[in-house]
Amino acid sequence: MKKFNFKYTLIILAVFAFALIGAFCAVPSAQAEPEDFTVELKYDTSAIYEYNGNLYLSSTVTHGAAVKYVISNNTSDTVRFSAVRVTETLFGASYSYGNTTYDTEVIAIAPGESYEVQGEMFTFDEATDFVFQYNIFVVYYSEDEFGEQAEYSDADFVSILETDGIMYLTRETIALDVSYDYWMMQENIYVGDTVTVDFTATSLSNVPMRNIMVYDTVYGYIGQIDEINPGETKSFTAQITVTQSTVSSVYLTYTSLDGSQTLSRLNYEDKIIEINVTYHNYFLGMEIKCSEEYIGKGQTVTLEFIVTNVGSGRIENIAVLDDSNATIFTITSLEPGEIYSETKEEVCNPGTTYKFRCISPQTEAVDAEISFSALPGVSLSYKLDKDADEYKYGDTIVIVYTITNNGSIPAENIILTDNGIKETWIIGTLDMGEQKSITYTYEITGAETVFSPNISGNYVDYDGETINETARSTHIEVELPDKYADIEMTFTHSPETIYVGDTVNFSFTFTNNGESPLMTYSVLVVEENMIIASEGKLDAGETRTFNALILCGENRRITVRIDGRNQNTGEQYTKDFKVNVEVLPKVVVTPTPGPTEDVPSPSPTEPPHQTIDDNGLMLILVLVVGGIALVLVIITVIVLVKGVIKNVKKRK
């Protein structure tokens, strides 16, 4: 055993003693408490700003952001730090990261003074808010035994400020509802029309938005909102004068809340505004009326000229001309749909067509004409007891025909015919000034009734025309009641129990539950092609029963068809009824069965041979190979151990 070296021991003890003395001599300066310091944040207000007590990252910022920390000494003594550490951590939507700032120079902060520490530059992802944490740690200044600044480690840092804050991303979003209501009131929109636009803006922002200007991509500026707060809804109405068919959308500009006052833009391409403009068309219509239908030669009549603007635009400088292009009267202007009427007296003759023309520089000319028949010696008129639109189905019409000889000679062989109702009356001779009337009663049995009377005869007036006068037709339309046949069927059969091969008497009972009789109807068993009835009429509410003998096989199915016509409408009526009959098989007596032969029992089967499948063979092979490998490993270990022992003995 080696001797203990006392010299080395003394040296070690001396070093330890000096270290202990140095440790006691390095006394740190007095430490202040965390509450003795306040920290103020400074930042670029165009990037980060405060609203409603929260910090927001401006939506207009295009660069990173940094925070400057101002540490103020609230004590009455100067505080010295060997180091200041600021840790910053920012958690966004897609990632989180932190950065650390060190300052290793000796820092002295006099009472009431402050010291600034610049944080690192950081950027934001697209999260709507961030957890922004910053902590401030310091190492209080101390000296070693030689009066120099003492070294420090991470363990020497103490916290003077810890925070857990939120920084928000400025969200400046507006939900915009746009509606154009013009075409809800008008069929067409024309160039120069005014379209009313309703805008409703709802703020989805988390900060106020100011100086909002709303634009249409075609018609430009259309309205504004001075300010809208988070969650607030504001509406306004604008007027647009359309110039052409357009497809546009809405966008708006606004001023950001932060100090940058940057003008921003929000587009609303989904708010498609399609305005289809119809260009004005210019058309005139003219009609000429006269209360006289039959006139004599050189008779003065009063003509009524009716001029209508049937286009969509205003028409000016309108004139009405006769067939010699002489102006009869003029119209200053007509608005779309406006009607102008004026009467003029003209000398006319029967059998002559008088033509007139209406013109304007904005339109094509429109023509109208009028003509008169010669005054007959015999006139025809008729009158109904009510107005045409007052009649209903089934009403009785009383019509009075009146024939008057207005001529200067008798009229012969006068015949009155009404081609509408197919009736003819022989009037015979009418002396001059004589009048005859015929009263006729007619019942309305159809949807439309037409009266169209005319007279003929051997009278020649002063113009040499034969009498053949037709009065204006009168049409009466009524609504027919809905009356149809509706047939239902029940059946019985005898006997009640049916066996295969039986001929069965079936009774089929038909009831008309409708409102109209069924005319000229027949009853047919379709499968047998058997007509069991052919009748003339089955009134509404009437019931009839018909019998038929039918041979029944297995599972007998019969189709009974009734076929006829509705009396009121004349429409064909056909209805099928399905009849399912339960048919039983006939009872067959079979002989008693004799003894049966013995059936030999099957010989017992041999038990199946047990076999080893592939998995079993694989297991056996694994066990065998594993055993052999284990033996080889044991032998190898024994040989190695012996070799080691032998080598040890040789060394000794």
Summary of the structure (lengths in Angstrom):
residues: 652
radius of gyration: 58.5
end to end distance: 21.4
largest distance: 182.6
contacts: 1732
relative contact order: 0.06
helix: 11%
strand: 52%
